[in-house]
Amino acid sequence: MTVTAPRRDTSAALSAEAEAPPLLAVRDLAITHEGADAATPAAATFQVRVGEVVLILGPSGSGKSTLALALNGLIPHAVPATVEGTVLVDGIDTSTATVATLSTRVGMVFQDPDAQLVTGTVLDEVAFGPENLRMPVDDVLARAETALRRVGLWERRRENPDRLSGGGRQRLAIACALAMGSPLLVLDEPTANLDPRGIDEVYAALADLVAAGDRAIVLVEHNLDAAVGFVDRVVVLDHDGRLVADGPAGDVLRRRAEELHDLGVWLPTSTLAALRLRAAGYALDPLPLTPAELHDALEAVEAPSAAGPTPAAGPHPVAEPAEASHHNPSACSATAPGSGTVSGSRTAAGSSTVSGSTPAITVRGLTLHRGRTRVLHDIDLDVHAGEFVAIVGANGAGKTSLIQAIAGVVTPPRGTVHLGDPSTGSGHRLDVGRADARTLSSRIGFVFQNPEHQFIAHTVYDELAHGLRLRHLPDAEVRERTEHVLERFGLSSKAASHPFLLSGGQKRRLSVGTALVAGAPVLALDEPTFGQDRARADELLRLLRELNDEGTTILVVTHDMQLVTEHADRTVVLAEGRVIAQGSTADVFADADLVERAGLRLPPLRRALHGLTRHPELSRIARLADLPGAGAA
């Protein structure tokens, strides 16, 4: 997701900092979970005053979510852990106050919204918290309506929360926190499941709250393209959970960008692009943080005299030859029968399609219901062996339903979804609607949007080994494969840990590992980079590219348009349960009207470079990998 939040006037927050006592004071905070041998975070100290928005950054496993849970007393009162140091909220010590008492001071939105939704209707969910405070009924209803209108869910107030999309449930969780009226809001990846329009709505609502002058926000967020214009200060933790930076957002992100990049922390796409361009000789100082800043900065500087060759201009500049060689010549048929708008018929590498080959995935006439609601309407789709395909669309478009039906997580009607068998070359097709789980797992691996939904074992090692054991593989092979995945995903030290005790990024890596370990020819992933730091996300995407190079077909659902642009050969666009376009990624994103109609946004790099007059050689580049100096950052 790549929407930039509107810039806030932070003068009120800075003035308040000089006068008011802190709403939140964290001093020498170190938290050690049961069974862990080190504290994360470790010795963190910072303050938050009313009117401030403070962003917590750090690599996966640094303790960001753990820190968030300590701010409202869930650690140590509900989640056992050893806590050293102090956390004071509005002068109240969270180690001694009850969670109920703290709930009137701290509103919490979790990384996984399903972890906090408990009632049968959207309205009841938002009213639940104020009701437990024994507020008058009229006040409860007024708070609930105001909160739901702010996140765009008032018209759906009578629906069951289970009927909402992932992004809809995230907005509902935010509304629940808003309704409590707490002066401190703690948001853990609040936009992770939202489409660009949903991000706009959420940050606009949060900006209004902070502008009122009586609240503060602590934000854990990887999507800096969305958050950079919204935050006042940045607090950075390193791999060991120690505080390494605390200062104004612009100062920290601009002046320490290379250090943060090396640490594995996400940076705005425009800042990453500027680092690469600076390495190629473009005099970009200070570093830009937004697409508009990067565009204006490039229009103001001369091209470097020794910048070296730039990629050939085109709708989707090709990668280096070695990288482009992986594309299967049979990949990327331009459209499947019955789809909507047809885009181009060439891969990102420019190779022509071959429509006569047997697809790895065939979908014909797929209509799917959830309860009484039809979520997919007569879907037709082909995915050929060796393709890297992205499925995109607004929240509620049907992306997750489609990929779950393809993988058999939700059983599709018989005869509507088939998996080919490219390993045999025989064209034998497996009807997903008739297949058993063991057969499906050998043909397609699936990674859930929420990693916890697929964990069944008590240790990380056993989670990875489970599927291999079901196939009755020799113990030595099970051990070899499992240890290889543990090492490749940086989880060797967590082999004996319970999966639910991992950080959000570690859980995601484990969920991907469980799908990869069996070696299925097709891998389907729902929001694969959610909850991961930049280094681990890059590592995962490199691994997916390696698997794709080796012939694995990759199918990804994501809201991250830059990820799509960087990696997908072909993009399928859904809207209201229908395919409205599919074709090469370059052609899809070249159609601005289509992107807008689908409720999406152009990737930030494309927005930054499009229409450059001073550097026309850059104006059509859409991928970071195609920038001059790309090997430097």
C-alpha positions in Angstrom: 0.0 0.0 0.0 1.4 3.3 -1.0 -0.8 6.2 0.0 0.9 9.1 1.6 -1.0 10.6 4.5 -1.5 14.4 4.5 1.1 16.5 6.3 0.0 17.6 9.7 0.9 20.9 11.3 3.0 19.7 14.3 3.5 23.2 15.8 0.8 22.5 18.5 2.5 19.3 19.4 5.9 20.9 19.7 4.5 23.7 21.8 2.8 21.3 24.1 6.0 19.3 24.5 7.6 22.4 26.1 4.8 22.8 28.7 2.8 19.7 29.4 3.8 16.7 31.4 4.1 13.5 29.3 1.0 11.5 28.8 3.3 8.4 28.4 6.6 7.9 30.0 8.7 4.8 29.3 11.8 4.4 31.3 14.5 1.7 31.0 11.8 -0.8 29.8 13.0 -4.4 29.3 10.6 -7.2 28.7 11.5 -10.9 28.7 8.9 -13.4 27.7 8.6 -16.8 29.4 11.1 -19.2 27.8 13.1 -16.4 26.2 16.8 -15.8 27.0 16.9 -12.1 26.2 14.7 -9.0 26.7 13.0 -7.4 23.7 12.7 -4.4 24.0 15.7 -3.8 26.1 16.3 -0.6 28.1 13.9 1.5 26.0 13.3 5.1 27.2 11.1 7.7 25.6 8.1 10.0 26.3 4.9 10.9 24.4 2.9 14.1 25.0 -0.6 15.0 24.1 -0.9 16.0 20.5 2.1 13.9 19.4 2.1 11.0 16.9 5.2 8.8 17.7 6.2 6.1 15.2 8.0 3.0 16.6 10.4 1.5 14.0 12.6 -1.5 14.2 13.5 -4.8 12.6 11.3 -7.9 13.1 11.9 -9.3 16.6 13.1 -6.0 18.1 10.1 -5.9 20.4 7.8 -3.3 18.8 4.5 -5.3 19.4 5.7 -6.4 22.8 6.3 -2.7 23.7 2.8 -1.9 22.5 1.2 -4.6 24.7 3.0 -3.2 27.7 1.5 0.2 27.3 -2.0 -0.9 28.3 -1.0 -3.5 30.9 -1.7 -6.6 28.8 2.0 -7.3 29.6 2.4 -8.5 32.3 -1.2 -8.9 33.5 -2.5 -11.0 30.7 0.7 -12.1 28.9 3.2 -13.5 31.3 6.6 -11.8 31.1 9.3 -10.3 33.3 9.1 -6.5 33.1 12.0 -4.3 34.2 11.7 -0.5 34.2 8.5 1.5 34.3 5.6 2.5 32.0 3.5 5.4 33.3 0.3 6.4 31.4 -1.2 9.6 32.6 0.8 9.1 35.8 -0.5 5.6 36.4 2.0 2.7 36.6 0.9 0.0 34.2 2.6 -2.7 36.3 0.2 -2.2 39.2 -3.0 -0.8 37.6 -5.6 -3.2 36.2 -6.2 -3.6 32.5 -9.7 -2.4 33.1 -8.4 0.8 34.7 -5.9 1.4 31.9 -8.5 0.8 29.2 -9.9 4.3 29.9 -6.5 5.8 29.3 -5.1 3.5 26.5 -7.0 2.4 23.4 -5.4 -0.6 21.6 -5.6 -1.8 18.1 -3.9 -5.1 17.5 -1.9 -6.3 14.6 -4.6 -9.0 14.0 -8.1 -7.5 14.3 -9.7 -10.9 14.8 -8.0 -11.1 18.2 -10.3 -8.4 19.6 -13.6 -8.8 17.9 -16.2 -10.7 20.0 -19.8 -9.7 19.3 -22.4 -10.4 16.6 -22.8 -7.1 14.9 -20.6 -4.2 13.9 -22.6 -1.8 16.2 -22.5 -4.1 19.2 -18.7 -4.5 18.7 -18.1 -0.8 19.0 -20.6 -0.3 21.8 -19.1 -3.2 23.8 -16.2 -1.2 25.4 -18.2 1.9 26.5 -21.0 -0.4 27.8 -18.5 -2.1 30.1 -17.7 1.3 31.5 -21.4 1.5 32.5 -21.9 4.6 30.5 -25.5 5.9 29.7 -27.1 4.2 26.7 -27.3 7.5 24.8 -23.6 8.2 25.3 -22.7 4.7 24.2 -24.7 4.9 21.0 -23.4 8.4 20.3 -19.8 7.3 20.7 -20.4 4.2 18.5 -22.0 6.2 15.7 -19.2 8.8 15.7 -16.5 6.1 15.6 -18.1 4.1 12.9 -18.7 7.1 10.7 -15.1 8.1 11.0 -13.9 4.7 9.6 -16.7 4.4 7.0 -18.6 1.5 8.6 -21.8 3.2 9.8 -23.9 1.9 6.9 -22.8 -1.7 7.8 -23.5 -1.4 11.5 -26.1 -4.3 11.5 -23.8 -6.8 9.8 -21.8 -9.5 11.5 -18.1 -8.6 11.7 -17.2 -11.9 10.1 -18.8 -10.7 6.9 -16.3 -7.8 6.7 -13.2 -8.1 4.6 -9.8 -8.1 6.4 -9.5 -4.4 5.9 -13.1 -3.9 7.1 -12.3 -5.7 10.3 -9.2 -3.6 10.8 -11.3 -0.4 10.5 -13.8 -1.9 12.9 -11.0 -2.5 15.5 -9.9 1.1 15.1 -13.5 2.3 15.7 -13.6 0.2 18.9 -10.6 2.0 20.2 -11.9 5.4 19.2 -15.2 4.8 21.0 -13.4 4.3 24.3 -12.3 8.0 24.2 -8.9 7.1 25.6 -6.3 9.9 25.5 -3.6 7.5 24.2 -4.2 5.3 21.1 -1.7 2.5 20.5 -1.9 1.2 16.9 0.0 -1.9 15.8 0.1 -2.0 12.0 -3.3 -0.4 11.7 -3.3 -0.2 7.9 -1.8 -3.6 7.1 -5.0 -5.0 5.7 -6.4 -1.9 4.1 -6.7 -0.8 0.5 -5.4 2.7 -0.4 -8.8 4.3 0.1 -9.1 2.6 3.5 -5.7 4.0 4.4 -6.8 7.5 3.4 -9.9 7.2 5.6 -8.0 5.8 8.6 -5.3 8.4 8.6 -7.7 11.2 8.0 -9.7 10.1 11.0 -6.6 9.8 13.2 -5.4 13.2 12.0 -8.7 14.7 13.1 -8.4 13.1 16.5 -4.9 14.4 17.1 -5.8 17.9 15.8 -8.4 18.2 18.5 -5.5 18.5 20.9 -6.5 16.0 23.6 -5.0 12.7 22.4 -1.7 11.2 21.4 -0.9 8.2 19.2 1.8 5.6 19.4 2.1 3.9 16.0 3.8 0.7 15.0 3.8 0.7 11.2 5.9 -0.7 8.4 4.1 1.2 5.6 6.0 4.5 5.8 4.7 5.6 2.4 1.4 5.9 4.2 2.6 7.1 7.6 5.4 9.5 6.8 3.3 12.6 6.6 1.3 11.8 9.7 4.0 11.2 12.4 5.9 13.8 14.5 8.6 11.7 16.0 10.3 8.4 15.3 11.7 6.0 17.9 13.9 3.3 16.6 14.9 -0.1 18.2 17.7 -2.2 16.9 17.8 -6.0 16.5 18.4 -6.4 20.3 15.5 -4.2 21.2 17.7 -1.3 22.3 16.7 2.3 21.5 19.1 3.7 18.9 17.2 6.9 17.7 14.5 9.2 19.0 13.8 12.5 17.3 11.7 14.4 14.8 10.5 12.2 12.0 12.1 14.2 9.2 15.5 14.4 10.9 15.7 10.7 11.8 14.5 9.4 8.4 16.5 11.8 6.3 19.8 12.0 8.2 20.0 8.4 9.3 18.4 6.7 6.3 21.4 4.6 5.4 21.9 3.4 9.0 18.2 2.5 9.2 18.4 0.7 5.8 21.3 -1.3 7.0 19.4 -2.1 10.2 16.6 -3.6 8.1 14.0 -1.0 8.8 11.5 0.0 6.2 12.0 3.4 4.6 9.6 5.3 2.3 9.9 4.1 -1.3 10.9 7.6 -2.4 13.8 7.6 0.1 15.0 4.2 -1.0 14.9 5.5 -4.6 16.8 8.7 -3.6 19.5 6.6 -1.9 20.0 4.7 -5.1 20.0 7.8 -7.3 22.3 9.6 -5.0 24.8 6.7 -5.4 24.5 7.2 -9.1 25.5 10.8 -8.8 22.2 12.7 -8.4 22.7 15.5 -5.8 19.6 14.8 -3.7 20.1 16.6 -0.4 18.2 16.5 1.8 16.7 13.1 1.0 13.0 13.2 0.0 10.4 11.2 1.9 7.4 11.4 -0.4 6.8 11.0 -4.2 6.1 14.7 -4.5 9.4 15.6 -2.8 11.3 13.2 -5.0 9.7 14.5 -8.1 10.5 18.2 -7.2 14.0 17.3 -6.1 14.8 15.7 -9.4 13.4 18.6 -11.3 15.8 20.8 -9.4 19.1 18.9 -10.0 21.3 18.3 -13.0 21.9 14.8 -14.3 25.2 13.3 -13.2 27.8 13.4 -16.0 28.9 9.9 -15.2 25.7 8.3 -14.2 26.2 5.4 -16.6 23.5 3.9 -18.8 19.9 3.9 -17.7 17.4 1.3 -18.6 15.6 1.5 -21.9 12.5 3.6 -21.6 9.3 1.6 -21.8 6.1 0.9 -19.9 7.9 -1.5 -17.7 11.7 -1.4 -18.0 13.3 -4.8 -18.1 15.5 -6.2 -15.4 19.0 -7.2 -15.9 19.4 -10.1 -18.4 20.3 -12.6 -15.7 17.2 -11.7 -13.8 14.9 -11.7 -16.9 16.0 -15.1 -18.0 13.8 -16.9 -15.5 10.5 -16.1 -17.3 8.8 -19.1 -18.7 8.0 -18.7 -22.4 4.5 -20.0 -21.8 3.8 -17.5 -19.1 1.4 -14.6 -19.0 -1.5 -15.2 -21.3 -3.1 -11.8 -21.7 -6.5 -12.8 -20.5 -8.7 -15.7 -19.6 -12.0 -16.3 -21.3 -14.8 -14.2 -19.8 -12.6 -11.7 -18.0 -13.2 -8.0 -18.2 -10.8 -5.4 -19.6 -7.9 -6.9 -21.4 -4.4 -5.5 -21.0 -1.3 -6.5 -22.9 0.1 -9.9 -23.6 3.8 -9.6 -22.8 5.7 -10.4 -19.6 7.7 -7.9 -17.6 10.8 -9.2 -19.4 9.2 -8.6 -22.8 8.8 -12.2 -23.9 5.8 -13.2 -26.0 3.2 -15.4 -24.5 2.5 -18.9 -25.7 -1.2 -19.6 -25.1 -1.2 -23.3 -26.1 0.6 -24.7 -23.0 -1.4 -26.3 -20.2 -2.0 -23.9 -17.4 -0.8 -24.7 -13.9 -4.1 -23.2 -12.6 -7.4 -23.1 -14.5 -10.5 -21.3 -13.2 -13.8 -21.5 -15.1 -17.1 -20.1 -14.1 -16.2 -19.8 -10.4 -19.0 -18.4 -8.3 -18.6 -18.5 -4.5 -20.8 -17.6 -1.6 -20.0 -16.9 2.0 -23.2 -17.5 3.9 -25.9 -15.8 1.7 -23.5 -13.3 0.2 -22.0 -13.9 -3.3 -18.3 -12.9 -3.1 -17.1 -14.2 -6.5 -19.1 -13.9 -9.8 -18.3 -16.3 -12.7 -14.5 -16.0 -12.5 -12.4 -17.2 -15.4 -8.6 -17.3 -15.0 -5.5 -19.1 -16.3 -2.1 -19.1 -14.6 0.6 -20.8 -16.5 3.5 -22.7 -15.0 6.4 -20.4 -14.0 4.4 -17.2 -13.8 4.6 -14.7 -10.9 1.0 -13.3 -10.7 -0.4 -10.7 -8.4 -4.1 -10.4 -7.5 -5.1 -6.9 -6.5 -8.2 -4.9 -5.7 -9.9 -2.9 -3.0 -11.0 -4.4 0.3 -14.0 -6.7 -0.3 -13.1 -7.2 -4.0 -12.8 -11.0 -3.4 -9.0 -11.4 -3.6 -8.7 -13.7 -0.5 -11.8 -15.7 -1.5 -10.3 -16.3 -4.9 -6.9 -17.4 -3.8 -8.4 -19.6 -1.0 -10.7 -21.3 -3.6 -7.7 -21.9 -5.8 -5.8 -23.5 -3.0 -8.8 -25.5 -1.7 -8.8 -23.7 1.7 -12.4 -22.8 0.8 -13.8 -25.7 -1.3 -14.9 -24.4 -4.7 -17.8 -25.9 -6.6 -16.6 -29.1 -8.4 -15.3 -28.6 -11.9 -14.5 -24.8 -11.5 -10.9 -24.9 -10.3 -8.2 -27.3 -11.6 -4.5 -27.6 -10.9 -2.3 -28.9 -13.7 0.7 -31.1 -13.2 3.6 -29.5 -15.0 6.1 -32.0 -13.5 4.6 -34.9 -15.6 4.0 -33.0 -18.8 0.9 -35.2 -19.2 -1.6 -32.4 -18.7 -3.3 -34.3 -15.9 -5.5 -32.0 -13.9 -6.6 -32.1 -10.3 -10.1 -30.9 -9.5 -9.7 -28.8 -6.4 -13.3 -29.2 -5.5 -12.9 -33.0 -5.2 -9.3 -33.3 -3.8 -8.4 -34.3 -0.3 -6.1 -32.1 1.8 -3.0 -34.3 1.6 -3.2 -34.4 -2.2 -3.7 -30.6 -2.4 -0.8 -29.9 -0.2 1.5 -31.7 -2.6 0.3 -29.6 -5.5 -0.1 -26.1 -4.0 1.2 -24.5 -0.8 -0.9 -21.8 0.9 0.1 -19.0 3.2 -2.7 -17.3 5.2 -3.1 -13.6 5.6 -2.9 -14.1 9.4 -0.1 -16.6 10.2 -1.7 -17.9 13.4 -4.6 -19.3 11.4 -2.4 -22.2 10.2 -0.3 -23.1 13.2 -1.1 -26.5 14.8 2.1 -27.7 16.5 3.7 -26.7 19.8 7.2 -25.9 18.5 8.5 -24.1 15.4 10.4 -27.2 14.4 7.3 -29.5 14.6 5.2 -26.9 12.7 7.6 -27.2 9.8 8.0 -31.0 10.1 4.3 -31.8 10.4 3.4 -31.9 6.7 6.5 -33.9 5.8 5.7 -36.5 8.5 2.2 -36.8 7.1 3.8 -37.9 3.8 5.7 -40.6 5.7 9.1 -39.3 4.6 12.2 -40.8 6.3 13.2 -39.1 9.5 16.6 -38.0 8.1 14.9 -36.2 5.2 12.4 -34.6 7.4 15.2 -33.3 9.6 17.3 -32.1 6.7 14.4 -30.2 5.0 13.2 -28.7 8.3 16.6 -27.5 9.4 17.3 -26.0 6.0 14.1 -23.9 6.2 14.8 -22.9 9.8 18.2 -21.6 8.8 17.0 -19.9 5.6 14.3 -18.0 7.4 16.4 -17.0 10.4 14.4 -19.2 12.8 17.0 -21.7 14.0 17.2 -20.1 17.4 13.4 -20.4 17.7 13.1 -24.1 16.8 12.0 -25.1 20.3 9.7 -22.1 20.8 5.9 -22.1 20.5 4.8 -20.5 17.2 2.5 -18.1 19.1 5.4 -16.7 21.0 7.2 -15.5 17.9 7.1 -11.9 16.8 4.7 -10.9 14.0 7.5 -11.0 11.4 8.8 -14.4 12.6 5.3 -15.8 12.5 5.0 -14.7 8.9 8.3 -16.3 8.0 7.3 -19.6 9.7 3.9 -19.6 7.8 5.8 -19.2 4.5 8.2 -21.9 5.5 5.5 -24.4 6.2 4.1 -23.9 2.7 7.6 -24.1 1.1 9.0 -27.1 2.9 6.9 -29.6 1.0 8.1 -28.4 -2.4 4.7 -28.0 -4.1 4.9 -26.6 -7.7 2.5 -23.8 -7.0 2.7 -21.4 -4.0 -0.2 -19.1 -3.1 0.4 -16.3 -0.6 -2.0 -13.8 1.0 -0.2 -10.6 2.0 3.2 -12.3 2.3 5.1 -9.3 3.6 2.6 -8.2 6.2 4.4 -7.7 9.6 7.9 -8.1 8.3 10.8 -5.7 8.4 12.5 -4.6 5.2 15.4 -7.0 5.4 13.2 -10.1 6.0 10.7 -8.9 3.4 13.5 -8.5 0.9 14.8 -11.9 1.8 11.4 -13.5 1.4 10.9 -11.9 -2.0 14.3 -13.0 -3.1 13.4 -16.5 -2.1 10.2 -16.3 -4.0 12.1 -15.1 -7.1 14.6 -18.0 -6.7 11.7 -20.5 -6.5 10.1 -18.8 -9.5 13.4 -19.0 -11.4 13.4 -22.8 -10.6 9.9 -23.2 -12.0 7.6 -22.7 -9.0 4.4 -20.8 -10.0 3.8 -17.9 -7.6 0.4 -16.4 -6.9 0.3 -13.4 -4.5 -2.6 -11.3 -3.0 -1.3 -8.0 -1.8 -2.2 -4.3 -1.3 1.4 -3.3 -1.8 1.5 -1.8 -5.3 5.3 -1.3 -5.3 5.7 -5.0 -4.5 3.5 -5.9 -7.4 5.4 -3.6 -9.8 8.8 -4.9 -8.6 8.0 -8.6 -8.8 4.9 -9.6 -10.7 4.9 -10.6 -14.4 1.2 -10.3 -14.6 -1.5 -8.7 -12.5 -5.2 -9.6 -12.1 -7.5 -6.8 -11.0 -10.7 -7.7 -9.1 -13.6 -5.4 -8.2 -16.8 -6.5 -6.5 -16.0 -10.2 -7.0 -15.3 -9.9 -10.7 -12.1 -9.8 -12.8 -12.1 -6.4 -14.5 -8.7 -6.6 -16.0 -5.6 -8.8 -16.3 -2.4 -8.6 -18.3 1.2 -7.6 -17.9 1.8 -5.6 -14.8 3.2 -2.8 -16.9 0.1 -2.5 -19.0 -2.2 -2.7 -16.0 -0.5 0.2 -14.2 -0.2 2.2 -17.4 -4.0 2.5 -17.3 -4.6 5.2 -14.7 -8.4 5.1 -15.1 -8.4 1.3 -14.4 -6.3 1.8 -11.3 -8.6 4.5 -10.0 -11.7 2.5 -10.9 -10.4 -0.5 -8.9 -9.9 1.6 -5.8 -6.1 1.4 -6.0 -3.2 3.8 -6.4 -0.2 4.0 -8.6 2.9 2.7 -7.0 4.9 5.5 -5.2 7.9 5.3 -7.5 5.8 5.6 -10.6 4.0 8.6 -9.0 7.4 10.2 -8.2 9.0 9.8 -11.6 6.1 10.1 -14.0 6.1 13.2 -16.1 9.7 14.3 -15.2 10.9 16.8 -17.7 14.5 17.3 -16.6 15.3 13.6 -16.6 13.1 12.0 -19.2 15.3 8.9 -19.0 13.8 8.2 -15.5 10.2 9.2 -16.2 9.0 5.7 -17.3 10.8 3.6 -14.7 8.5 1.8 -12.3 10.9 -0.5 -10.4 13.6 0.3 -7.8 15.7 -2.4 -9.5 15.8 -0.5 -12.7 17.1 2.8 -11.3 20.7 3.8 -12.0 22.8 3.0 -8.9 20.3 0.3 -7.9 23.1 -2.0 -6.7 24.1 0.5 -4.0 21.1 0.3 -1.7 
